Amino acid sequence: MPEQVRVATTDAEIDAAIRQARVFEKYDRRVIRVTYSERTDRFFLHMDDGTIHMIPRRLLQGLAEASPTDLQKIELLGGGTGINWSTLDVAHYVPGLLAGVYGSAKWMKRLKESGPTRRARARNRVMGAKPPAVRRKAKMRLPELVRQHQRGK
């Protein structure tokens, strides 16, 4: 049987921690309402400061296979610091979502490895981001560009 360890925390330490938490509580951002749009497949987090944050469903761990009906059944936890889908057994921490953490470390790694979607790449091109081949050509010197043009590339 493993050895039991006792951690002693005094009442004074607990009271000090509560006082410190109350000092910073006014800076916490909290959700007052969460809605799901089936048309855009996004969640809208309505914050207590009047801002609205949109998060695509595909980014949130545990919601990929959920039905639109289940996605609409949203509960707020901890005074707006958590979002819960009890029918799906999925919960997310609001400060984490606002910081771009949409799931476990393994989930985030998989999201990063999958890279931007085809739609995001198309949007980036429209907004001025250049694909790698164009960037390479832009870095070439004029004589190299002339030679490539003469060769028909």
N, C-alpha and C positions, 0 to 999 in steps of 0.2 A: 504494500500500500504506500503511495507517495506521501512524503512528509508534508504536513499542512503548514502553511505559512500564514501568519497573522500580520495584517497591516493595520497599524494604529493611526487613526486620523482623529484628531481632537475636535471637539465642538467648535472651538475658536477657529480652526483651520477651515472647517465647513462653512461657518458664518462668513469668513473672509472671502471665500470663493464665491458665495452667493452674492455678496456685496459687489465684488468685481464683475460678476456676470451682469448684474443690474446696471452697472455703469455703461457697459458696452451694448446692452440690449437695445437701446434707442437707435443704434447703427445697423441692426440686423434688418435684412430685406426679407419681407414675408409675402407669400402669395395670398391674395384674398379670393381668387377664383381661378379655376383652370377649365378651359374648354377644349374640345377636340373638333376639328373640322375634317369631315370625311372627304370633302371636295379637294382640299389641299394636302390632306394626310399629315397635318401638323397639330401640335398642342400649342395653345396660347396661354401663357402664364401672365395673369393680370396681377401686378405687384401693388403693394400698399403705397408706393410713391407715385403711382399713376402710369408707370411704364408697362409695356406689354412685350414679353419675350416669346418668340416663336421657335419651337424645336420640332424638327421633322421626326415622325414616329420611328423611322428606320434607325435613328441614332440611339434610341432608348432601349437598353437591354430588357428583354422579357416581354416586349410588346409586338414583336414581328408577326406572330401567328394569331394575334388576338382579333376577335370580330369587332366591327364598329360598335355594336351594342355594348360589349364589355369595355371598350375604350372610353365610352361615355360615362361609365360608372366610376367616378373619381371622388376620392375623399381627401380632405386636407388633414394633416397631422401636425401636432406640436405648434398650434397657433399659426400655421402657414409655413413651417419650415420643412414639411414633408408632404409628399404626394403619394397616395396609395390607391392601388387597384385591387381591392380585396378579392374579387372574383378570380383574378389572375395570380394572386399571391405575389404581387410586384409592388415595390415601393422605391421611391427616389428621394434624395435629400436635395432640397431647393438650392442651398448655397453651392453644393457640388454641381448641379445643373448649370447654374449661372457661371461657374468657373470652367465649364466645358467637360465635366466628368459625367458621362452618360451610363456608366456601369462599372463592373469590376475591372481590375488591371488587365485581365485576359481579354475582356470585351473591348477595352480601349485599344489594346495592341492590334486586335483583329480589325477594328475600324480604321486605324492608322495604316495598316498594311493594304487594306482594300482600296485606299486612295480615293480621289474624287470620282464622282459618278460621271457617266457620259454627258448627262445634262449639265452638270457643273462645269465640265471641260468646255462645252459649247458656250455657256454663259461667259466664261472667262475669255474666250476668243472674241466674243462680241464686245466685251468691255475693255479689250485692248491687250490682254495677255497673249503672248505669242507662243505657238507650239515650238518644241525644241529645234526642229529643222529650220524654222524661220530665224530663231535666235542665233543659230550657228552661222547662217548666211549673213546676218546683220553684223557679226563680229569679223567677217572676212574683209580683207583690204580690197580696194578698187580693182587692182590688176587681177586678183583671183576671181572676182565677180565677173569681169569681162571675159576671162578664159572660160568660165563655166557657161556664160551666155553663148559664147561662140560654139561651144560643144553641144549646146541645146539642152542643158540641164536647167 
